[in-house]
Amino acid sequence: MAVKASTGHRRRQAEATKRQVAHVARALFAERGYVATTISTISAESDIPVQTIYSAFGSKAKILDKITELWMSETQTASRAVDYLHETDPARQLRMLAELNRRQMQVGSDIVAIYQEAAASDPHMSQALRNVLSAREREIRKLIDTLAPRLRSDLTVDSALDLTLALTLPDLFHLLVVERGWDHDRYETWLGSTLVSQLLRE
């Protein structure tokens, strides 16, 4: 029993360390850039030894993976995706997607920017970004598949997916919310209404 308790304590400590490193690294990546930020800098700012960080992650890319994991957890992405797949009202499904997209961008637009900056100069991170986008596309396709019988007559599943991916681009969120000053509720309402009008039959 004592051994199990000790093991559980170590796991909690290890997770707490990873979260602390991820929190500090996220701020540094956003402020100084992914490429310019070193493990040594993360170590100094987090007050966690370099070797501990390498033992926990092995690389900056793995730290970014943890940042992404925490982002997805905070926005409840997995459970909300399940919720909209099980919703029976097609318009409501699309509005739920709009809500999730708003939550993701509101909480993690800085993480999107980190990936984009990293991908521009690091081939491995470019592939990592493609993998993230491919996974996102697969999840959205699941929703579009469920909507197939209710799509506009001039749309195929593929063309409906194209429209959905375009309308939910992080760059569009940045344009409307950051550059044009829309609040998050206005963006979500607009996105939901636009998805419904562009994809569904009357």
C-alpha positions as CSV (number, residue, x, y, z in Angstrom):
1,M,0.0,0.0,0.0
2,A,2.8,2.4,0.9
3,V,4.5,1.6,-2.4
4,K,1.4,2.5,-4.4
5,A,0.9,5.7,-2.5
6,S,4.6,6.6,-3.1
7,T,4.2,5.9,-6.8
8,G,1.1,7.9,-7.1
9,H,2.8,10.8,-5.3
10,R,5.7,10.7,-7.7
11,R,3.3,10.7,-10.7
12,R,1.5,13.7,-9.4
13,Q,4.8,15.5,-8.8
14,A,6.0,14.6,-12.3
15,E,2.7,15.9,-13.8
16,A,2.9,19.1,-11.7
17,T,6.4,19.7,-13.0
18,K,5.3,19.2,-16.6
19,R,2.5,21.6,-16.2
20,Q,4.8,24.2,-14.7
21,V,7.3,23.8,-17.5
22,A,4.5,24.0,-20.1
23,H,3.0,27.1,-18.5
24,V,6.4,29.0,-18.5
25,A,7.3,27.7,-21.9
26,R,4.0,28.9,-23.4
27,A,4.6,32.4,-22.2
28,L,8.2,32.4,-23.5
29,F,7.3,30.9,-26.9
30,A,4.6,33.6,-27.3
31,E,6.9,36.5,-26.1
32,R,10.3,35.5,-27.6
33,G,9.4,33.0,-30.3
34,Y,9.6,29.2,-30.3
35,V,12.9,29.1,-32.2
36,A,14.6,31.7,-30.0
37,T,13.5,30.1,-26.7
38,T,16.0,27.5,-25.4
39,I,15.5,24.8,-22.8
40,S,18.0,26.7,-20.7
41,T,15.8,29.8,-20.7
42,I,12.8,27.7,-19.8
43,S,14.8,26.2,-17.0
44,A,15.9,29.6,-15.6
45,E,12.3,31.1,-15.8
46,S,10.6,28.0,-14.3
47,D,13.3,27.3,-11.7
48,I,13.4,23.7,-12.8
49,P,16.8,22.1,-13.7
50,V,17.6,21.6,-17.4
51,Q,18.2,17.9,-16.9
52,T,14.8,17.6,-15.2
53,I,13.1,19.2,-18.2
54,Y,15.0,16.9,-20.6
55,S,14.0,13.9,-18.6
56,A,10.4,15.0,-18.5
57,F,10.1,16.0,-22.2
58,G,13.2,15.3,-24.2
59,S,12.7,18.3,-26.5
60,K,10.9,21.6,-27.0
61,A,8.5,19.9,-29.5
62,K,7.3,17.6,-26.7
63,I,6.8,20.7,-24.4
64,L,4.6,22.2,-27.1
65,D,2.7,18.9,-27.3
66,K,2.0,19.2,-23.6
67,I,0.9,22.8,-24.0
68,T,-1.5,21.6,-26.7
69,E,-2.8,18.8,-24.5
70,L,-3.5,21.3,-21.7
71,W,-5.2,23.6,-24.2
72,M,-7.5,20.9,-25.5
73,S,-8.3,19.9,-21.9
74,E,-9.1,23.4,-20.8
75,T,-11.5,23.9,-23.8
76,Q,-13.0,20.4,-23.3
77,T,-12.5,19.7,-27.0
78,A,-13.0,16.0,-26.9
79,S,-16.2,16.0,-24.9
80,R,-17.7,18.9,-26.8
81,A,-17.0,17.2,-30.1
82,V,-18.8,14.1,-28.9
83,D,-21.7,16.3,-27.8
84,Y,-22.2,17.9,-31.2
85,L,-21.9,14.6,-33.0
86,H,-24.8,13.2,-30.9
87,E,-27.0,16.3,-31.3
88,T,-29.9,15.7,-33.6
89,D,-30.6,19.2,-34.7
90,P,-28.2,20.0,-37.6
91,A,-28.4,23.8,-37.0
92,R,-27.7,23.2,-33.3
93,Q,-24.7,21.0,-34.3
94,L,-23.1,23.8,-36.3
95,R,-23.7,26.3,-33.6
96,M,-22.0,24.0,-31.1
97,L,-19.1,23.7,-33.5
98,A,-19.0,27.5,-33.6
99,E,-19.0,27.6,-29.8
100,L,-16.1,25.2,-29.6
101,N,-14.1,27.0,-32.2
102,R,-14.6,30.3,-30.3
103,R,-13.5,28.6,-27.1
104,Q,-10.4,27.2,-28.7
105,M,-9.4,30.5,-30.3
106,Q,-10.2,32.5,-27.2
107,V,-8.1,30.3,-25.0
108,G,-5.4,29.3,-27.4
109,S,-4.8,31.8,-30.2
110,D,-1.3,32.3,-28.9
111,I,-0.6,28.6,-29.3
112,V,-1.8,28.7,-32.9
113,A,0.7,31.6,-33.5
114,I,3.5,29.6,-31.8
115,Y,2.9,26.6,-34.2
116,Q,2.9,28.9,-37.2
117,E,6.1,30.6,-36.1
118,A,7.8,27.3,-35.4
119,A,6.7,25.8,-38.6
120,A,8.1,28.7,-40.7
121,S,11.7,27.8,-39.7
122,D,11.7,24.2,-38.5
123,P,10.8,21.4,-40.9
124,H,9.9,19.1,-38.0
125,M,7.5,21.6,-36.6
126,S,6.1,22.2,-40.1
127,Q,5.2,18.5,-40.2
128,A,3.8,18.7,-36.6
129,L,1.5,21.6,-37.6
130,R,0.3,19.6,-40.7
131,N,-0.4,16.7,-38.4
132,V,-2.4,18.9,-36.0
133,L,-4.4,20.4,-38.9
134,S,-5.0,17.0,-40.4
135,A,-6.4,15.7,-37.1
136,R,-8.6,18.8,-36.9
137,E,-9.9,18.2,-40.4
138,R,-10.7,14.5,-39.6
139,E,-12.7,15.6,-36.6
140,I,-14.7,18.2,-38.5
141,R,-15.3,15.7,-41.3
142,K,-17.1,13.4,-38.8
143,L,-19.6,16.3,-38.2
144,I,-20.1,17.0,-41.9
145,D,-20.7,13.3,-42.5
146,T,-23.6,13.4,-40.0
147,L,-25.0,16.5,-41.8
148,A,-24.8,15.0,-45.3
149,P,-28.6,14.4,-45.7
150,R,-29.3,18.0,-44.7
151,L,-26.6,19.8,-46.7
152,R,-27.6,22.2,-49.5
153,S,-28.2,20.4,-52.8
154,D,-25.3,22.1,-54.5
155,L,-22.8,20.8,-51.8
156,T,-21.0,17.6,-51.5
157,V,-19.5,16.5,-48.2
158,D,-16.1,17.5,-49.4
159,S,-17.2,21.0,-50.5
160,A,-19.1,21.5,-47.2
161,L,-15.9,20.5,-45.4
162,D,-14.0,23.0,-47.4
163,L,-16.3,25.8,-46.4
164,T,-16.3,24.8,-42.8
165,L,-12.5,24.7,-42.6
166,A,-12.3,28.1,-44.3
167,L,-14.8,29.7,-41.9
168,T,-13.2,28.3,-38.8
169,L,-9.6,29.3,-39.8
170,P,-7.6,30.9,-36.9
171,D,-6.7,33.7,-39.3
172,L,-10.3,34.7,-39.6
173,F,-10.8,34.8,-35.9
174,H,-7.7,37.0,-35.6
175,L,-9.0,39.3,-38.3
176,L,-12.4,39.8,-36.8
177,V,-11.6,39.6,-33.0
178,V,-8.1,41.0,-32.7
179,E,-7.8,43.3,-35.7
180,R,-11.5,44.4,-36.1
181,G,-12.4,44.4,-32.4
182,W,-15.3,42.0,-32.4
183,D,-16.1,40.5,-29.0
184,H,-16.1,36.8,-28.6
185,D,-19.9,36.4,-28.4
186,R,-20.3,38.4,-31.6
187,Y,-17.8,36.2,-33.4
188,E,-19.4,33.0,-32.2
189,T,-22.9,34.1,-33.2
190,W,-21.7,35.2,-36.6
191,L,-19.8,31.9,-37.2
192,G,-22.7,29.8,-36.1
193,S,-25.2,31.7,-38.3
194,T,-22.9,31.7,-41.3
195,L,-22.2,27.9,-41.0
196,V,-25.9,27.2,-40.9
197,S,-26.8,29.5,-43.9
198,Q,-23.9,28.2,-46.0
199,L,-24.2,24.5,-45.4
200,L,-27.8,23.6,-44.6
201,R,-30.9,23.4,-46.7
202,E,-33.8,25.8,-45.9
